[in-house]
């Protein structure tokens, strides 16, 4: 008997807990997608249809209506091994995860090009950076076992982890890239999250990130880490809190400050994080969904303006969280913050290394050495999309 599969949409409860620091904060997505397959028990194949909306508030969750044999649930709290349906233009098959745990290099390249396209269309660089960071940022160096140690393992695709207060709004990032996952089933979620994050940095004008791929996905919601591993934005002692969280990941003071510089991208929304203004002169007209408060004037351009603006603190329309301000207050942090405010090249170098390190935390690679994808094309490249051209802020 053919299996009957149904995919439904359900709303995500509003989250208003304090946002995370060092880009483990709440940023806005510009668009979302819903995925609705039309199925029939009598039909030999199924059809998948997509619809898009400018709304960024609903949660795409999957509910499988099954006959026999049983099918595990994606986005639901099941102890069974996750079966990921493979989607193509021809329909929805009952195939499971790829035979090889490592991602396919050619599919990784294809996925990267599709990510560039959604960045250009949706101005969603900040939330895709955040998606990769939040999947990797749960790593605990004191736990040896995988996946209990957390880290970049694709667990953030499950509803139980998406509902963590720190992850408010990230369902919109998942909805943006789910069609890419469907198109390239040979790419793991763990790789796709990190590929999207690194590509967003590069396309916003940031440094080339020395990435490798081949991350293995966890298979069930029971593999998700407990809530509370990501940093807060307004703790009583910001410096101590940042060190507690990032030292647990095995990161240094230099890496804490360098990674904080990614706040040059994006906005904080008070309805999600409890921080920031509802809108400013830099965010009221978008691009993407308007509103929120940005750390920088050109909040889709990756540069060192985050450090310059925090140091000067001359513009009330620019956000400075306690975990931002402490970078120029703590003696050890201040050495690097001052350096990055003066030397963008040094910031880019240290940021690229820290981002790559973060993206590998806790991951299990197959093959063990990972996969490096190169552009591999001798043809002239098309004109690069420069996100900063679309940033607001000019009077």
N, C-alpha and C positions, 0 to 999 in steps of 0.2 A: 504494500500500500504506500502511496506517495505521502510524504510528510506535508503537513500544512503549516506554513510559517506566516505569522502576522507581525507586523512592526507598527508600534503605536508611539504616540507622543504623550508625555505627561509633564506637568509643570514642576519646576524645581522650587522648593520653598525658599523664600527670601533669606539671604544671609546678611547679617550686619555686624559680625564680629570684627575686631580690629584687623587691618590688613597686615601683610607681611613686609619685612624690610628686604633691602638688596634685591629688588625685583621679585621677591616672593610676596608682592603686593597685589592689589586689585586693579586691573587695567581693563579697558573696554574693547570689545570686539565690534566691528562695524556691520557685520551681516551674519546670518545664520542660514542653515539649510535643514529641511526635514526630508526624511527618507521613508517612502511608503511603497512597499512592494504589493502588487496585486497577485494574489495566489488563488489556486483552485486545486482541490484534492484530486480532481480527475485529469487535470492537465499534466502533460509530460514535462513541462518546464514552466518557470515563472518569469514574470516581467517586473523590472524595477523601475520606478518613476521617481523623479526628483522634483521638489519644488523649493523655491528660495523665498526668503522674506527678509525685510530689514529689521525685524524684531530680534532682540538678543536676550530674551528672558526665559525661553522654554527649554526643557531638558529632553533630549532625544534619548529615550530608553527603549530597549528591545524586549518584546514579550513573544516567546515562541509558543504557539499552540501546536502540540505535537500528538501524533498517534503512536506509531511504533516503527523503528526503535526510538527510545527517548533521545531528546536533544537538549543539551545543557543550555542555560540562559546566559546571554551576554548582557552586561549591565545589571544583572540580578545576583543576589547573594546565594549562590549555589556552591556546594562542595564538590560537584562533579567537574571533570576536566572540561575546559572551555572549548567549544567547537565554533570556529569562526566561519560563517558562510562566505564563499567566494563569489564575487559578483563580477559579471562581465556584461557587455552589451547584449549578449544572448540570453541572459537571465540569471537566476539565483540557483546555484547548485548545492548539493549536500556535502561537498568536499570540505575537509577540515583544514587545519593549519598546514603550511607548506611542509613537504617531506624533509627538507633541510631546515634546521632551526635558524641558520644564518639568512640574512636578507639577500635577495638576488641583486647583484651589482647593476645590471641593466635597468631593473625596476627602480632601484634607488635613484638612478640618474633621471628616469622619467618622472618619478615623484618630485624630485627637486625642481624640475621645470614647471610642473603643475603648481607647486607651492609658490613659485615666483609669480605665476599668473594670478593666484588668489590674493597675494600681497598687493599686486598692482590694482586689482579690482576693488579690494575691500579695506586697504589701509590698516591691516590687522597685524602689523609687525609687533607691537608691544605684547599682545595677548598670546601670540605664538612663541615669543621668547619666554614668557611666563609659563606656558604649558610645559616646555622642556625643562625649565628650572624646577618646577614643582614635582615633576615625576622623579627627577634625580635627587632633589634636595631632602628626601626622607632618609638618606643613607646614614647608617650608624657604623662607624669603623670598629666599634667594640663588639659587633656581632659578626661572626664569620660565616654563618650559614646563609645560603641563598634560597629563597628570596627574603627570609626574615630580616636580613640586614637592610632592606629597602634599597633605594637608589633607582637608576634608570632601567626599569624593567617592564614598563607599560602598564603598571597597575592603576594609573590614573584614569584609565578608560572605564573603570567600574564605578557604578553609581555610589557605592558605599564610600569611596574615597573622594569622588566629586562633591559629595555633600559635606566634606570637612569645611569648616568656616574659612580656612585659608584659601580654599579653592573656589570661592564664590565667583561665579561668572565664567569659569573655565569650560563649562559645558559648551559655551559658544565657540570656543577654539576647537573643541572636539568635533562639533558639528561642521565646522569649516573644512576640516581635513578628512572627515570620514569618507566622503566620496573618493578622495585620493587613495585611501586605504582599500576601498572596494575595487578601485581600478587596478591597484598594484598589490594583490594579495600576497606576493612574495616578499613584501616588506613588513617587518614586525612593527607593532605599535611602538615599542621602545625605541626603535631606530627612527620611525617617522616623527615622533615627538622631538627628538634631538635634531633631526634633519631640518624640521620646520624652524626650530629655535635658531640654529646657526645660520640658516639661509636668511631669516628675517634680519639678523644683525648685519650680515654682509650686504643685503639689498638696501638697507637704510644708510649705507655709506660707511659701515664699520669695517674692522679688519677681517681678513680671511681667517677662519677658524680651522685649525688643524684637526679635523674630525676623522674618526674611524667608526665603522659600522659592523653589524653582526650581532647586535644585542638580542638576547633571548627574551621572549615574553613570558610573564607569569600567566597562569592559565585559569585562575579562579578568583573571585572576590575574597576568599579566605586568605589569599596571599597578600592582600593590601596591608600596609603598615597602620598602626594605630594613629589616631589623631594627636596632634601636638608636636610633631617633629619639625615643623617649619617656624621661622621666627616671627615675632610680633613687631609691629611698627612703633608702638608706644610703651615699652616696658619701663618699669621704675628705674632700672639701671641699664641704659641702652648699650653701653660698651660691654658690660659683663654679659648681657643677654646675647649680643652678637657673637661674642667669643664662645659662649657655651654651645650655641647651635652650630656654628661653623667649625669650631674645633672638633666637635663630634663627627663632622664629615671629613676631618683630616685636612682642613684648609687653614691657611695662615692669615696673619693680619694684612699682609700685602694683598692676598687674594680676596679677603673680605672687602677691602677698599676698592680694588679694581672691579669686582663684580657689582658693587654698589653703583658704579658709574653707568650701568645699563639703565638706570633711572633717567638718563637723558632721553629715553624713549617712554612714551605713554603718559597716562593720566590716572589719578585716583578718584574713585567715585564714592561719595559719602553714603549713598544708599547701600553699597556693598561692604565698604570697609569702615565706615564711621569717620573717615579722614578726608579732608579737602573740601573745596567749595563745589557747589552744584554746577557752576560754570564760571568761566573767566573770559576775558577778551581774547585769549589765545585758543579757547576750546568751544566757544558758543556756536561757531559756524562749522564745526568738524575740522578736518574731513572725517568721514564715517559718521557714526552716531555722535551728535554734539553733546557737550557737557563734560563735567569733571574738572579737576585741577591738575595741571601738568607741572613737572619739575623744571622744565625748560620752555623757552619760547617756541623753538622749532622742535616739537616733541615727536616728530617722525624722522629726525635726523640724528644719526649716531655720531657724536663727537665728544669733546671734553667739557662742554658748556655746563653740565651738571655740577662739576666741581667749581667752576668759575662762579656760577650763580649762588651756590651755597655759601661760598666764601664772602661774596659781596652782600648778599641778602638785601638787595635794594628794591625788589619788586614784590609787592604783597600778593600779586596774582600768581606767583610761582610757589609751589609747595615745598616746604622743608619739614620733614618728619623728625621726631627725636632721634631716630636711627640714622638720619642724614646729617643732622647738626653735629652729632658726636664725632663724626669723621674729622672735624676741625677742632675738636675739644680734647679728645684723647691723645696723649703725646705720641703713642706709637702709630695710631691711625693717621695723625696729622702729617707725619713725614711723607706718606704716600699721597694723601689728598692734596697737599701743597705741590708736590711734584707733578701730579696729573693735571692740576689746574694750569700749570705753566708749560707742560710738555705733552702735547697730544700724542706724539709718536710713542713716547714711553708708555702712556696709558693704553694705546692700542696694542702694543706688544704684550704688556702684562695682562690685559683683558683677554686677549685671544688665548693665551696659555691657561688662564684661570677658567675660562668658559669651557675649553676642551676637557680640562681636568674634571670639572663639575659634571659634564655630560657623560663621563665614564664611571662615575661613582656607583658602586654596588652592582654594576652590570656584569652579566655572564655572557662572554663572547663565544660565538661559534662561526668560524674558527677562532681559537684562543687568541691569536694575534690580531683579529679584527679584519675589516675590509676597508680599504681606502679607495674612494671613487674620485677619478680625475675627470676633467672636462672632456678629454680625449677627442677633441675636434680641431681640425686644422682650418676649418672654415671661419670666415670673419664672424665675430659675435654680433648680435643685434645690439642696438643702443640700450645700455643698462638703464633700468627704471631707477630714478633717484627720488626716494620718498620725500626727501626734504623739500622738493619743489612743491609738494602739496601740503606742507605744514603752514598753519596760520600763525599770525603774530605781527604781521606788518601793519602799522597804523595807516 
